[in-house]
Amino acid sequence: MTSFDKPTTDQDAQDTQAHQDSQAAKEVTEAALFEAFGGLRGMVETVLPGLLFVTIFTINKDLHVSAIAALAVSLVLVAVRLVRRDTVKHAFSGVFGVAFGVVFAMMTGNAKDFYLPGMLYTLGLALAYIVTALAGVPLIGLILGPVFKENLSWRTRNPGRKKAYTKASWAWGLILLGKCAILFPMYWWADTTKFGWVLVALKIPPFLLAVYLTWVFLAKAPPPIDVFAEMEAEEEAEKARKAAAARQPEA
């Protein structure tokens, strides 16, 4: 080995370590996003009730049967999670959304109103993402902060992550607004069957795009500050100080 080989070897080792650290950060970010947004199972639970509703309504045009079937499958999904002792927040949110849709549709007699509460929720969520991004407290950071064990430390101590969360919130807001720009006009002029199939088709792709952009922004951001680990370290240090003070002989 010559004297010129060692710096190259050290640089290679640093590059390898940096690549491994970057890959680990991306994997952690991906896992956190799946946990926060429910993963594949959460997507299925989101799509299935609406898909069942529009399928049955397309076949027999019976609002009551379609609505009851959608609500029933939502309750089954919750029951399965309860039996398996899984997290039920995504399934429960689906049940409430379907229940509101059933109530609206039954009250008006218009099958399209089954989808109206979800559309209004999407519009409200889009505005929430944009308003919080403008206010400097991006909603996606409030959602993912506890998942990454950083809570709100990104607001004052990690400007790189705050910037990433702001970009992600803008992405979510604009994507959801785009979805609303398609659905709300169709709510007024399209027939129920066509409207229902378009709505079901738009359930997953915008969501996946928003999650992907969030992953891209956070993968390039600085790592999160683990405030829980910091608190544990402070507690351990305090215990050590007290133990050291107790061992000191009295004057």
N, C-alpha and C positions, 0 to 999 in steps of 0.2 A: 504493500500500500504506500503510495507516495504522499507527500505533504499536501498535494492538491485534492486527494481523495476524501479526506476527512470532512472538510466543510460541506462537500456535496452530500456525503452520507448523513451528516447532521441535518442538512436542509431537507433531505428526503424523509427523514424520520419526523421532522416537524410538519412537513406537508401531509404525511400519512396520519399523524395524530390530529391535525386540523380537519382532515377529511372525515376521520372517525367521529370527531366531536360534532361536526356539521351533520353527519348522517344520524347520529344519536339524537340531536336536537330536532331533526325533521321527524324521526320516528315518535318522539315524545309529543310533538305538536300534532301529528296525525292521530295518535291514540287519544289525546285530550279532546280533539274535535269530534271523534267518533263517540266519546263518552258524553260530551255536552249535547250533541244533536241526535243521539239515539242509535247511530250506526245503521246497518242494513235492516235490522229488525224494526227500528223506529220508522224507517221509510216505508216498510211494508204496512205497518200499523197506520201510517198516515194515508196511504193510498187505498187500502183495501175497502173501507166503508164506502167511500165515494164511488169506487169502481163497481162495487156490488149494487149500489143504488142505481147508477146509470145503466148497468147491464139489465137489471130486472125491469126498469122503466122502459128501456128500449124494446124489450120483448112484449110486455103486456100493458104498458101505459098506466099501471096502477100505482098511484102515489102512495097509498097506505102500505101496501105490501113492500114497496121499495124502501120506504122510510123505516119500517119496522125491521126489515132485514139488515139494513145498514146499522141501526142501533144495536141489534142483537149481536152482530159480529164484533162490534166495538166492545160490548160487555164481555164477550167470550175472550177477546184479547187481554182484557184486564184480568179476568179470572185466571187465565193461563199464567200471567206474570205473578199473580198472588200465590198460586200453587207452587210455582218455581222459586218464589221469594226473590224475584227480580225487582229492579227499579220500575216503579209504576207511573212515574210522572208523565212520560210520553203517552202511555196508553190512556191514562186518566184525562189528559188534555184532549186526546182524540175523542173520548166519550162525551166530554162536555161540548166539544165542537159539533159532533153529530147530533147530540140531544137538542142543542139550540137550533140546528138546521131542521130537525124534525118538527119542532114546535112552530118555527116560522112557516114551513111548508104546509103544515096542517091548518094553521090559522088562516092563511091566505088562499089555500087550495091551489097554489102555483108551485109546481115541482121545482122550478128554478130557484125558488126561495130556500130550498134545502141548502144551497151553496152560499147564500147571501151572508150569513154570519162569518163564515170563513173568509170571504172576500173582504168584508169590513175589517176583520182582524188583520189580514195581510196588509191592507192599506194603512191601518194604524201602526203596525209594526214597521212598515217602510218609513213612515214619517218619524217614528221614534228613533230609528237608526240615524236618520239625517239630522234631526234636531239635536240629539246628544253628541253627534260628531261636531256640529257647529259650536256646541256649548263647551267642547273640550273634555267631555266625559263620555266617550264613545260607548254605546250600549254593548257592543261585542266584548269590550274590555271588562265590563261589569259582569257579563255572563261567564267569560273564560278565566277571569282573574282567580276565583276560588278553585277552579279546576287545575290551574297551574301552580296552586299554592302561593300565589303572589298577592292575592287580594287586590288592594288598590295601590300597591307600591309602585306600579308603572306610572301613576299620575305624576309623581314628584321625583322619583328616584331612578326612573328608567325611561328617559325621553324617546329612545329608539323604539321601545315596545308601544309607547303611547302613540307614536306616529303610525306604527303598523296597525294598531287597533282602530285608529281613526280612518285609515285607508280601507280597512276591512268593513267598518260600519258604513262608509260611503258606498262600498260595493254592494253590501246587503240592501241598503236603502234604495239604490238606483235599480238594482235587479228586480226587487219586489215592486217598485213603481212601474217598471216596464211590464211586469206580469199583470198588474192592475189595469194598465193602459190597454191591454188586450181583452181582459175579461169583462170589465164594466160595460164597454160598448156592446159586447156580445150578449150580455145579460138583458139588454133592452131589445135587440133585434133578432137574435138567433133563436131557433126553436130549442126546446129543452134537451132533446137528445144530442144535437150537435154541440150545444153549449156544454153539456155534461162531459162529453168525450174530450173536448178541448181542455176543459178544466182539469180532468184527470191526467191528460197528457202533459200539462204544465205543472204538475205536482213536483216531480223529481228533478228534471233538468235545471231549472233556475236554482233550486236548492243546492244541487251538486256544483254548479258554477260558483255560487257564493262561497261554499265550503272550500272549494279548490283555491279561489283567490285568497281567502283567509289563510289557508295553509301556506301559500306562496309568500304572503306578506310576513307572517310570523316566522317562517323558516329563515328568512333573511334578517330578522330582528335580533337584537341581543337576547341572551337567555333570560328567563324570568328570575326574579329575586325571590327565593323561597323564604317567606317571612315566618313560616311555621318552624323551619329549621333554625332560623335566627332566634326565635323566642326560646326554643329548646336549648340552644347554645347558651343564651343568657341565663336561663334557669340553672344549667349545669355550672356555669361560672360562678353564679351567686352561691350555689351550694358549696362549691370548692372554697370560696372566700370565707364562708361561715365556718366550714370545717377547719380551715387554716387558723382562723381567729380563735376557735375553741381549743386548738392544740397549743396555742401560745401560753407560756407560764404567766401567772399573775404577777404584776410588779410588786 
